[in-house]
Amino acid sequence: MADLLSTVLVTYAAFTIASWWVDGLDQRWVVVAMGGAAIPDLVKIEILVDADVIENAIGLPFDYSPVASVAGVTVVAGIIALCFGEQWRRTAYAVLAAAGGFSLVIDGLRVYADGFANFYLYPLWVRPPTPGLFVSSDPAVLVVAIVVSGVTFGIDRWKQ
Amino acid sequence: MGASRSYVRRSPFREPSRNTPRGELTPGRKTYIVRPVPPSLVRQWHRGVIVFALVALLVGMGVHYGAVEDDRWPYPDEDDLASQPAEHVGDEVFLFGTVTAIDTDAGTATIRVEADSGSFSLSVQSFDRSVKPGGIVQILGELTTERTLDAERVVVVNSSSGAEWYKYGVSVLGAVLVLLAFFRYWRIDWDTWTFEVRRDG
C-alpha cells in the first residue's frame, strides 16, 4: 500500500472537497474519515505478530489480508463505530466505511507485475485490473498528496 | 425500574447498606432490595458482546482467507516452489523477492523468496532494472529450471532497504497525524467509554 501519510492526506482532500456539497459532513467527520482510511493499514499488525504465530496458536490456516479488503473494512468500521457515543454511531460507521473503501481503491491503483491487484474485493475472489500508478515506497506519491491536500486546505479556508 | 435488577439477600452478618429501607425489614423474612441498573451500563455490556462477535468474525475471515487463497491465486505459491520446484518448471510464476546480488551488464540477479518452510534463492535472467542488494522486486516470468526464472516483467517495489525504512517512517507520521487531528475534534468520555464531540473543538 501507499505510505499511510499519503493515504491520510489524500483522504483529507477527498472528504474536505465532498464536505463542500454534503450537508453535515464537517471537519469533525473529515478527521474520522482520515482515521477510516487507515483501517486497511491495520494489516501491518503482521509486522508485530506474524501470521504463523496465530496459525500455530489456533491450529488453523490464517492470513491477515482480509483486514485490507471490503469485508474487513466493513467489520473493522463497525468495531470502531461502536467506540463512539450512541448518537454518533451511525454517521461514524458510514464515514469510516466510506473512507476505508476509498483507501482500498487508492491502494488498488499501485503496480502489480501482471496488471491485476490483490484480492481486495474479498469476499469476492476477483483481482481488479490496476493502472499501476505507483509503487508503495515512491516518494513522488507523498509529494502529490502534500500538494493536493495543501491546495484543498487553502480553498477550504478561503471558502469560509 | 429497569428490566435488569440486582437483588441483595439480607444477611445477619452484613451491615445494612445505606440504601436499605430499614423500617420495612422484618427479621426472618427474605427481603429484596431492588436497585435499577442504569440503562447505559446495560448498553455498555451489549456493546462489548457485539465488539467481541465482530472480532471473532474478523478472525474467521482470516482463517477462511488463509485456507482458500492458495486455490484462488493463479500462480504456484512460494511453498510449492520451495518444496516441489520440479513440478512447476515451464509454469508462469509471480513472485516477490529480496535482491541479494545483481549484475546489470549481464542482466541477471539473484533473489531470495520467503516461504513458510524458510527462504530459497532463484537466479533471474532478463533482469532489466537497477536495484541495490536489499531492495524488493516483483517478478512475473517463466520458471525455466528448478531454480532459474526468465523474467518477463520486473517491478521495483523498494530500490534499496532504505526505501523500506522511508515507507515505515512516513507511515508512522501518518498515524500521528490521524491521532492529532482526531483528538482535536473528539475526546474520550471516561464515564461511558465512548468518543464524544469536544464542545471547544
Interface residues (C-beta under 8 A of the other chain):
Chain A: D3 L4 L5 S6 T7 V8 L9 Y12 Q27 R28 V31 V32 M34 G35 A38 D41 K44 A51 D52 I54 E55 I58 L60 P61 F62 D63 Y64 S65 P66 V67 A71 G72 V75 V76 G78 I79 L82 C83 F84 G85 E86 W88 A92 V111 Y112 A113 D114 F119 Y122 P123 W125 V135 S136 S137 P139 L142
Chain B: R43 R47 I50 V51 L54 V55 L57 L58 V59 M61 G62 V63 H64 Y65 G66 A67 V68 E69 R72 F94 D116 Q138 I139 L140 R153 V154 V155 V156 V157 N158 S159 A163 E164 Y166 K167 V170 S171 V172 L173 G174 A175 L177 V178 A181 F182 R184 Y185 W186 D189 T192 W193 T194 F195 E196 V197 G201
